[in-house]
Amino acid sequence: MYYLVLGLCLFIVMMTVKFFYNNKWQYKSIFLPTFIMAFFITWIVLEILAVHYGRNTQYFYDGAILLNSFTQDILLASLCMATVATTLVYLFLWIVRSN
């Protein structure tokens, strides 16, 4: 199952690169949309999985930002996955354009 998910992620990254390549986007204009899209998709998937497994995520309490450890882990994982996805998109796009 792990290899199937990895293959699906790489397929999505390659389709994103193909979209950027065909529309001739510049390098500097792809970072922010790719990072934001990857961050929010990962964050939403992890939130859905947390609810499914009965974990409690807490972002705010009495008007103040109060993150529990599980919520911090979700945000850190989303940040890391968004960074990796953005780096892969940039790297693959650079490889495709250099040939």
N, C-alpha and C positions, 0 to 999 in steps of 0.2 A: 504494500500500500504506500510505503514511503516513496518508492521509486515512481509510482504513478503520480503522486502529488508533486514531486520534484519535476517530473516531465511536464506536468500541466503548468507549473510556474514558469519554467523555461519557455514553453510554448507561448504563454501570455507575454513574456518579455520580448520574445522574437517578433510577435505580431505588433507590439508597440513600436519596436525598432523599425519594422517595415512601414508602419504608418508614418513615423517621423521622417524616414528616408524618402518615401514617395512624395510627401508634401514639402520636402526640402526645408525643414525647420532648422534653425541655427542651434548650435550647442547650448548657448546661454539661455535660450528660451524653452528648453525641455526640462531643466532641472526642477523648477518649482512645481509644475503640474504633475510630473512623475512622482516626486517626493510626496506631495499632498495626497495624490490618489492612492499610492501604496500605503501610506500611513493610515488613512481612514479605512481602507479595505481591510487591512490587518487588524486594526483596532475593533472594527465591527465584528469580524469573525471571532476574535478572541472574547469579546463581550458575549456573543451568542453562545460560545462554548462554555463560558463561565456560568451563565444562567442554566445551561443544560446540565452541568455537573453540580449545581447547587452551591456554587461559590458566591460570596457576597462582595460586590465591588462598591466602594464608597468614594465619591469625588468631593461632595460638599456636605457640611454638617453645620447647622445654625448660621448659614450665610458665610462661612469661612471655608477655605479650601483645606480639606482634611483627607488625605489619601491614605488608605490602608496599604499593607504590604502587597497584597494581591493586585491592587490597582496600579501600584508602582511597577510591578512586574509586567503588567499588560502594556503600560505606556512605554516602558523600556524596550520590550520586545517589538512593539510597533515602530518605535524609532529605529531600532537596529534593522528591521526588515525593510523599512523605507529607504534607509541608507544603502543597503545591499542592492535593492532593486534599482535605485537611481544609478548606482555605480555600474551595474550590469548593463543597463540601457545605454549609458554613455559609452561604455567599453565596446559593446556590440555595434553601436552606431559608428564609432570611430573605425572599427575593423571593416565594416561594410563600405564606408566612404573612402577608405584608404586604398581599396582594391580597384 
